[in-house]
Amino acid sequence: MNPPSRIFLIWAALLACLGAAAPALALAVEARMAGEHYVYAASFVNRNFTGWSADGSQTEDGFTLWQRTRLRLDLTSGDNLGFCLWTQVQNTPWGNATLTVDNPAVALQVFKAYLLFKVPGTGVEAAAGKQTVTLPQSEAFSGHVVLDSELGALTAKVPLGGSVALAAGYGRPLGYVNALENMAANPRDSLDLFFATLPVTRESFSATPWLMAGLFSNNGANTPYQGAGGPPDLGYIRQDMLSIGYFERTPGFRQSCAPYFWAGSSFKLALDTVSLYADMAAGLGGAWDAPKNRRRGLFFDAAASYDALGFLSPRLFGWWSSGEDADVRDGSERMPALVRTWNAGASYLFSTGQVFDNTTSVNACPIGAWGLGASLDAVSLIPELSSRLTAAYARGTNAPKALRRAVELTGENGMAQMGRHLSVNEYLLGVNFDHAWKVCDGLRIVVETGWAHAGGLQRSIWGRRFVDAAQDSWKLAGGLLFTF
């Protein structure tokens, strides 16, 4: 027998042995599945207060049918090892992308994918992979004003004795070529985050202080992203992370590394019939860089709810945030944020918080504003029907001159947008009335309504064309939500 034949026989025998041993080597795994699916119709009038897209280039569709599907698979092996996989077809209008007739686009996405494990003998629980990372927020508000999103991260929960446990982690949300600067000029830029929380709980009082630090590492030129010869392509992340002065003179950070720091805490005091809530946060971005590139600020919110009624939960809430002063050359006075999802009473003024939360709000920014509101939540006068009524008022804390300069530097769809970023002379009123009827276990019919009015809009900031076209915004959305 020649040598190649002997090698082939050896490999065949080895593979046969491995195949026979595979069942014995495989882990015993338990699988569980869960998910949700919703389909809804939504009608908007003047969502941006003009009926145009944010840059005024096109008219938005006033009626759309949407759907979203998420499927969760949990795998566990013993008491110390697990894996979680979420896939989704993201919010998609009927007739678009993967819901296009005959020639659909591929739209299946990985929403979350992370490994869960416990370190034997230590009590330490860890997770590694794309997971939800959210900073502590009191339960009177949804989301968080600084960070609440899915990102690649390594997190750990370390018991310190009794009921106290330190939660800490590291994540990389952006290789920020796709978010902040020019890809060709900065092919290796990145944003790294380090965060920690330490809940403290007493009989009627709880607080969760938190810290987070971020580092933009810049290995290329410092030019801001300019798009295809047009103004900077700025999304909400760039609006909330960079200063207006960043785009002045020679744009970009001066240093190769731009540190960001945040600190804050959530609070709750539970009395006999009343619960009090509060949150505070402070942030500094672009530290030690040129003064024009720095962004720092404060944010506070508070709420009080009356808990003695079984069929209704009344709540008052308010917030305040520092705003821009008139000089953008000394940096920004608005607190930096990465992915904010903060909302109070599922208000129509702010993004997220609603069931049908895809492009179904005015999307105003609470940073650089103050406001008051009231909510009648969990109204259950009819069996299986739950309702919520919320009214909110917001006014800006930004100097008009700063917003005017933001529009001059970055365009109408840049660092400031009418109806979303407010000067001290501008305000918003918003009301939403939402309902959820439980048809049977796992199936609900949801109806959401919203109205918003923008007052005091300044032509000197946004231009005569936008301000003269401004009208009240309306929303009506209804559909089915299936969970299992």
C-alpha positions as CSV (number, residue, x, y, z in Angstrom):
1,M,0.0,0.0,0.0
2,N,1.4,3.4,-1.0
3,P,1.9,6.2,1.6
4,P,-1.1,8.3,0.4
5,S,-3.4,5.3,0.8
6,R,-2.1,4.7,4.3
7,I,-2.7,8.4,5.2
8,F,-6.3,8.3,3.8
9,L,-7.1,5.2,5.9
10,I,-5.7,6.7,9.0
11,W,-7.8,9.9,8.5
12,A,-10.9,7.8,7.8
13,A,-10.4,5.8,11.0
14,L,-9.9,8.9,13.0
15,L,-13.0,10.6,11.7
16,A,-15.0,7.4,12.3
17,C,-13.8,7.4,16.0
18,L,-14.7,11.1,16.4
19,G,-18.1,10.5,14.9
20,A,-18.8,7.7,17.3
21,A,-17.6,9.8,20.2
22,A,-19.6,12.9,19.3
23,P,-22.8,12.0,21.1
24,A,-20.8,11.4,24.3
25,L,-18.9,14.7,23.9
26,A,-22.0,16.9,23.2
27,L,-23.3,19.0,26.0
28,A,-26.8,18.4,27.4
29,V,-28.6,21.6,26.4
30,E,-32.1,22.8,27.3
31,A,-33.7,25.2,24.7
32,R,-36.5,27.7,25.3
33,M,-38.0,30.1,22.8
34,A,-39.9,33.4,23.1
35,G,-40.6,36.4,21.0
36,E,-42.9,39.0,19.8
37,H,-44.6,40.1,16.5
38,Y,-46.5,43.3,15.8
39,V,-48.3,44.7,12.8
40,Y,-49.8,48.2,12.9
41,A,-51.0,51.0,10.8
42,A,-49.8,54.6,11.5
43,S,-51.0,57.9,10.3
44,F,-49.0,61.1,10.9
45,V,-49.6,64.7,10.1
46,N,-46.7,67.1,10.4
47,R,-44.5,64.8,12.4
48,N,-41.6,67.3,11.9
49,F,-44.2,70.1,12.3
50,T,-43.8,70.8,8.6
51,G,-44.8,67.6,6.9
52,W,-41.3,67.5,5.4
53,S,-38.3,65.4,6.2
54,A,-36.0,67.1,8.8
55,D,-33.9,68.8,6.1
56,G,-36.9,70.0,4.2
57,S,-36.1,68.0,1.1
58,Q,-39.1,65.8,0.8
59,T,-42.6,65.1,2.1
60,E,-43.1,62.2,4.5
61,D,-45.7,59.5,3.9
62,G,-48.8,60.3,6.0
63,F,-50.0,56.7,6.2
64,T,-47.8,53.6,6.6
65,L,-48.3,50.0,7.6
66,W,-45.4,48.5,9.7
67,Q,-44.4,45.2,11.2
68,R,-41.6,43.9,13.3
69,T,-40.7,40.3,14.4
70,R,-38.3,39.3,17.1
71,L,-37.5,35.7,18.0
72,R,-35.5,34.8,21.1
73,L,-33.7,31.4,21.7
74,D,-32.2,30.6,25.1
75,L,-29.9,27.7,25.5
76,T,-28.8,26.5,28.9
77,S,-26.3,23.8,29.9
78,G,-26.4,23.0,33.6
79,D,-26.4,25.7,36.2
80,N,-23.3,27.7,35.0
81,L,-23.6,28.1,31.2
82,G,-26.0,29.6,28.8
83,F,-26.4,31.4,25.4
84,C,-29.0,33.9,24.2
85,L,-29.7,34.6,20.6
86,W,-32.2,37.2,19.4
87,T,-33.0,37.6,15.7
88,Q,-35.3,40.1,14.2
89,V,-36.8,41.6,11.1
90,Q,-36.7,45.2,12.1
91,N,-39.5,47.7,11.8
92,T,-40.3,47.6,8.1
93,P,-43.1,49.3,6.2
94,W,-45.2,47.0,4.0
95,G,-44.0,47.2,0.4
96,N,-40.4,48.0,1.4
97,A,-37.2,46.1,1.9
98,T,-38.0,42.5,2.9
99,L,-41.7,43.2,2.5
100,T,-41.4,44.2,-1.1
101,V,-43.4,42.0,-3.5
102,D,-41.6,39.5,-5.7
103,N,-38.0,40.7,-5.1
104,P,-37.6,41.3,-1.3
105,A,-34.4,42.4,0.2
106,V,-32.7,40.4,3.0
107,A,-33.5,42.0,6.3
108,L,-32.9,39.3,9.0
109,Q,-30.7,40.8,11.7
110,V,-29.0,39.7,14.9
111,F,-30.5,41.8,17.6
112,K,-28.6,40.1,20.5
113,A,-26.1,37.3,20.8
114,Y,-24.3,36.7,24.0
115,L,-22.8,34.0,26.2
116,L,-23.8,33.7,29.9
117,F,-21.7,31.9,32.4
118,K,-21.0,31.7,36.2
119,V,-17.6,31.4,37.6
120,P,-17.7,28.3,39.8
121,G,-17.2,29.0,43.5
122,T,-17.2,32.8,43.2
123,G,-20.8,33.8,42.6
124,V,-19.7,36.0,39.7
125,E,-22.1,36.1,36.7
126,A,-20.7,37.3,33.4
127,A,-22.0,37.9,29.8
128,A,-20.0,38.3,26.6
129,G,-21.4,39.4,23.2
130,K,-24.0,41.8,21.8
131,Q,-26.3,42.5,24.7
132,T,-28.4,45.3,26.1
133,V,-26.4,47.9,28.1
134,T,-28.4,50.4,29.9
135,L,-27.5,52.7,32.8
136,P,-29.6,52.9,35.9
137,Q,-32.8,54.9,35.6
138,S,-35.6,55.3,38.1
139,E,-38.7,53.3,37.1
140,A,-40.9,56.5,36.7
141,F,-39.1,57.1,33.4
142,S,-38.4,54.7,30.5
143,G,-35.0,54.2,29.0
144,H,-32.0,56.4,29.9
145,V,-30.8,59.8,28.9
146,V,-27.2,58.7,28.3
147,L,-27.0,55.1,27.2
148,D,-29.6,52.4,26.5
149,S,-28.9,50.2,23.5
150,E,-27.5,46.9,22.3
151,L,-23.7,46.7,21.8
152,G,-20.8,44.3,21.9
153,A,-19.7,44.1,25.6
154,L,-18.3,42.0,28.4
155,T,-20.2,42.5,31.6
156,A,-19.9,41.0,35.1
157,K,-22.0,41.0,38.3
158,V,-19.8,40.6,41.4
159,P,-21.4,40.0,44.8
160,L,-19.9,42.1,47.6
161,G,-21.8,40.5,50.5
162,G,-25.4,40.6,51.6
163,S,-27.6,41.9,48.8
164,V,-25.0,44.3,47.4
165,A,-23.5,43.4,44.0
166,L,-21.2,45.5,41.8
167,A,-22.0,45.4,38.1
168,A,-19.2,46.4,35.7
169,G,-18.3,46.1,32.0
170,Y,-16.5,47.1,28.9
171,G,-18.0,47.6,25.5
172,R,-17.2,48.9,22.0
173,P,-20.3,50.5,20.5
174,L,-18.7,52.2,17.6
175,G,-15.7,51.9,15.4
176,Y,-16.6,55.4,14.9
177,V,-15.8,55.6,11.2
178,N,-19.5,54.9,10.7
179,A,-20.7,57.5,13.1
180,L,-18.5,60.5,13.6
181,E,-15.8,61.0,11.0
182,N,-14.6,60.3,7.5
183,M,-14.0,56.6,6.9
184,A,-11.2,57.1,4.3
185,A,-9.3,59.5,6.6
186,N,-9.9,57.5,9.9
187,P,-10.0,53.8,9.1
188,R,-9.1,52.7,12.6
189,D,-11.0,55.0,14.9
190,S,-13.0,53.5,17.7
191,L,-15.0,54.3,20.8
192,D,-14.4,52.2,24.0
193,L,-16.7,52.3,27.0
194,F,-16.1,51.3,30.7
195,F,-19.0,51.4,33.1
196,A,-20.0,50.3,36.6
197,T,-23.0,50.4,38.9
198,L,-23.5,49.7,42.6
199,P,-27.1,49.4,43.8
200,V,-27.8,50.3,47.4
201,T,-31.2,49.1,48.9
202,R,-32.8,49.8,52.2
203,E,-36.3,49.1,53.5
204,S,-38.0,52.0,51.7
205,F,-35.1,53.7,49.9
206,S,-33.0,52.6,47.0
207,A,-30.2,54.3,45.0
208,T,-28.0,53.1,42.2
209,P,-24.9,55.3,41.6
210,W,-23.1,54.7,38.3
211,L,-20.0,55.7,36.4
212,M,-19.0,55.5,32.8
213,A,-15.9,56.5,30.8
214,G,-15.4,56.5,27.1
215,L,-12.4,57.0,24.8
216,F,-12.4,58.0,21.2
217,S,-9.1,56.7,19.7
218,N,-8.2,58.6,16.6
219,N,-5.4,57.1,14.3
220,G,-6.0,59.3,11.3
221,A,-6.8,62.8,10.2
222,N,-9.2,64.9,12.2
223,T,-11.6,66.0,9.5
224,P,-15.3,65.7,10.2
225,Y,-17.5,63.6,7.9
226,Q,-18.8,65.7,5.1
227,G,-21.0,63.3,3.1
228,A,-21.1,63.5,-0.7
229,G,-20.0,67.1,-0.9
230,G,-22.8,68.3,1.4
231,P,-23.1,69.2,5.0
232,P,-22.0,66.8,7.8
233,D,-24.0,63.6,7.9
234,L,-25.1,63.9,11.6
235,G,-27.4,61.4,13.3
236,Y,-28.8,61.7,16.8
237,I,-25.5,60.1,18.2
238,R,-23.4,62.9,16.7
239,Q,-25.9,65.5,17.8
240,D,-25.7,64.3,21.4
241,M,-21.9,63.5,21.5
242,L,-20.1,66.4,19.7
243,S,-20.1,70.1,20.5
244,I,-21.2,72.8,18.1
245,G,-17.8,74.3,18.3
246,Y,-16.3,71.0,17.0
247,F,-17.3,72.2,13.5
248,E,-15.8,75.7,13.9
249,R,-12.6,76.8,12.1
250,T,-10.5,73.6,11.7
251,P,-13.1,70.9,12.5
252,G,-12.3,67.8,14.5
253,F,-10.6,66.8,17.7
254,R,-7.0,68.1,18.3
255,Q,-5.8,65.1,20.3
256,S,-5.5,61.5,19.1
257,C,-7.6,60.4,22.1
258,A,-10.7,62.3,23.3
259,P,-11.9,61.1,26.7
260,Y,-15.6,61.2,27.8
261,F,-16.8,60.9,31.4
262,W,-20.2,60.5,33.0
263,A,-21.5,60.0,36.5
264,G,-25.0,59.8,38.1
265,S,-27.5,58.0,40.2
266,S,-31.1,56.9,40.3
267,F,-33.2,57.2,43.5
268,K,-36.5,55.9,44.8
269,L,-38.3,56.6,48.1
270,A,-41.3,54.4,48.7
271,L,-43.7,55.8,51.3
272,D,-47.1,54.4,52.4
273,T,-49.2,55.8,49.5
274,V,-46.6,57.8,47.5
275,S,-43.5,56.9,45.7
276,L,-40.8,59.6,44.9
277,Y,-38.3,59.1,42.1
278,A,-35.3,61.1,40.9
279,D,-32.2,60.8,38.7
280,M,-29.2,62.9,38.2
281,A,-26.4,62.7,35.5
282,A,-23.4,64.8,34.6
283,G,-21.1,64.4,31.6
284,L,-17.9,65.8,30.1
285,G,-16.8,65.1,26.6
286,G,-13.6,65.9,24.7
287,A,-11.8,66.4,27.9
288,W,-8.3,68.0,27.6
289,D,-9.0,68.8,23.9
290,A,-9.4,72.3,22.4
291,P,-12.0,74.3,24.4
292,K,-14.3,74.5,21.4
293,N,-14.5,70.7,21.2
294,R,-15.5,70.1,24.8
295,R,-19.0,69.2,25.8
296,R,-20.2,69.2,29.4
297,G,-23.5,69.5,31.2
298,L,-26.0,68.3,33.8
299,F,-29.4,66.6,33.7
300,F,-32.0,66.0,36.5
301,D,-35.4,64.5,36.6
302,A,-37.9,63.8,39.3
303,A,-41.4,62.2,39.7
304,A,-44.0,61.5,42.3
305,S,-46.8,58.9,42.0
306,Y,-49.8,58.1,44.1
307,D,-50.0,54.4,44.7
308,A,-53.2,53.9,46.8
309,L,-55.6,53.6,43.9
310,G,-56.0,50.2,42.4
311,F,-57.4,51.2,39.1
312,L,-55.2,54.3,38.3
313,S,-51.7,55.5,38.9
314,P,-51.4,59.3,38.8
315,R,-47.9,60.7,38.3
316,L,-46.3,64.1,38.2
317,F,-42.9,64.5,36.6
318,G,-40.3,67.1,35.6
319,W,-36.8,67.5,34.3
320,W,-34.1,70.2,33.8
321,S,-31.0,70.1,31.7
322,S,-28.2,72.7,31.2
323,G,-28.2,74.3,27.7
324,E,-25.9,76.1,25.3
325,D,-24.7,79.6,26.0
326,A,-24.2,82.1,23.3
327,D,-20.5,81.4,22.6
328,V,-19.9,78.1,20.9
329,R,-16.1,78.7,20.8
330,D,-15.9,77.7,24.5
331,G,-17.6,74.3,23.8
332,S,-21.1,73.0,24.6
333,E,-23.0,73.3,27.8
334,R,-25.3,70.4,27.0
335,M,-24.5,67.0,28.6
336,P,-23.1,64.5,26.1
337,A,-25.1,61.3,25.5
338,L,-24.5,58.2,23.3
339,V,-27.9,56.5,22.7
340,R,-30.6,58.3,24.7
341,T,-34.0,56.6,25.1
342,W,-35.4,58.7,28.0
343,N,-39.1,59.3,28.2
344,A,-41.7,60.2,30.8
345,G,-45.3,58.9,30.6
346,A,-44.6,57.5,27.1
347,S,-45.0,61.1,25.9
348,Y,-45.5,61.8,22.2
349,L,-42.8,64.5,22.5
350,F,-40.0,61.9,23.0
351,S,-38.8,58.8,21.2
352,T,-39.2,55.3,22.7
353,G,-41.6,54.4,25.5
354,Q,-44.5,53.7,23.2
355,V,-45.3,50.1,22.0
356,F,-45.1,51.2,18.4
357,D,-42.0,53.3,18.8
358,N,-40.6,53.4,15.3
359,T,-40.9,57.0,14.0
360,T,-44.0,57.5,16.1
361,S,-43.1,60.6,18.0
362,V,-41.9,64.2,17.6
363,N,-38.4,63.0,18.9
364,A,-37.6,66.1,20.8
365,C,-34.4,66.2,22.8
366,P,-34.8,66.5,26.6
367,I,-31.1,67.6,26.8
368,G,-30.9,71.3,26.6
369,A,-34.5,71.7,27.9
370,W,-36.7,71.7,31.0
371,G,-40.2,70.6,31.4
372,L,-43.2,69.5,33.4
373,G,-45.9,66.8,32.9
374,A,-48.6,64.7,34.3
375,S,-49.6,61.1,33.5
376,L,-52.6,59.0,34.4
377,D,-51.1,55.5,34.0
378,A,-52.5,52.0,34.3
379,V,-56.1,53.2,34.0
380,S,-58.2,50.0,34.2
381,L,-61.9,50.9,34.4
382,I,-62.9,48.1,32.0
383,P,-61.6,44.5,32.4
384,E,-58.7,43.6,30.1
385,L,-58.4,47.3,28.9
386,S,-55.5,49.5,30.1
387,S,-55.1,53.1,29.2
388,R,-52.7,56.0,29.7
389,L,-53.1,59.7,29.4
390,T,-50.0,62.0,29.4
391,A,-49.6,65.7,29.0
392,A,-46.2,67.4,28.9
393,Y,-44.7,70.9,28.4
394,A,-41.1,71.5,27.4
395,R,-39.1,74.7,27.0
396,G,-35.5,75.1,25.8
397,T,-32.5,76.2,27.9
398,N,-30.3,76.9,24.8
399,A,-29.2,80.4,23.7
400,P,-30.7,81.3,20.3
401,K,-27.3,82.4,19.0
402,A,-25.8,78.9,19.6
403,L,-28.6,77.1,17.7
404,R,-28.4,79.7,14.9
405,R,-24.6,78.9,14.6
406,A,-25.3,75.2,14.6
407,V,-27.6,75.6,11.6
408,E,-25.1,77.8,9.8
409,L,-22.3,75.2,10.3
410,T,-24.1,71.9,9.8
411,G,-27.4,72.7,7.9
412,E,-31.0,72.2,8.8
413,N,-30.6,68.5,9.5
414,G,-27.3,68.9,11.4
415,M,-26.5,69.7,15.0
416,A,-29.9,71.4,15.6
417,Q,-33.3,70.8,14.2
418,M,-36.5,72.8,14.5
419,G,-39.0,71.3,17.0
420,R,-36.4,69.0,18.4
421,H,-33.8,71.4,19.9
422,L,-35.4,74.3,21.7
423,S,-34.1,77.8,22.4
424,V,-35.1,79.6,25.6
425,N,-37.8,81.3,23.6
426,E,-39.4,78.1,22.2
427,Y,-41.7,75.5,23.8
428,L,-43.5,72.3,23.0
429,L,-46.9,71.0,24.2
430,G,-47.7,67.3,23.8
431,V,-50.6,65.0,24.7
432,N,-51.0,61.3,24.1
433,F,-53.8,58.9,24.9
434,D,-52.9,55.2,24.6
435,H,-54.8,52.0,25.0
436,A,-54.1,48.3,25.2
437,W,-56.8,45.6,25.1
438,K,-55.9,42.1,26.1
439,V,-57.8,39.9,23.6
440,C,-56.4,36.7,25.0
441,D,-53.2,35.4,26.6
442,G,-50.3,36.7,24.4
443,L,-52.4,38.9,22.1
444,R,-53.2,42.6,22.6
445,I,-54.8,45.3,20.4
446,V,-52.9,48.6,20.9
447,V,-54.1,52.1,19.9
448,E,-51.9,55.1,20.4
449,T,-52.7,58.7,19.7
450,G,-50.6,61.9,19.9
451,W,-50.8,65.6,19.5
452,A,-48.0,68.2,19.7
453,H,-47.7,72.0,19.3
454,A,-44.5,74.0,18.8
455,G,-44.7,77.6,20.0
456,G,-42.3,80.6,19.7
457,L,-40.3,79.1,16.8
458,Q,-37.7,81.7,15.8
459,R,-37.2,82.6,12.1
460,S,-33.7,83.9,13.0
461,I,-32.7,80.3,13.8
462,W,-34.6,78.1,11.5
463,G,-35.4,80.4,8.6
464,R,-38.7,81.8,7.4
465,R,-39.5,78.8,5.2
466,F,-39.5,76.3,8.0
467,V,-41.2,78.5,10.6
468,D,-43.9,79.7,8.3
469,A,-44.7,76.0,7.4
470,A,-44.9,74.8,11.0
471,Q,-48.2,73.3,12.1
472,D,-49.4,71.0,14.9
473,S,-48.3,67.4,14.7
474,W,-50.8,64.5,15.0
475,K,-50.5,60.7,15.3
476,L,-52.9,57.8,15.2
477,A,-51.5,54.3,15.3
478,G,-53.3,51.0,15.9
479,G,-52.4,47.3,15.5
480,L,-51.8,43.8,17.0
481,L,-49.0,42.8,19.4
482,F,-48.4,39.1,19.8
483,T,-46.0,37.9,22.5
484,F,-45.1,34.3,23.5
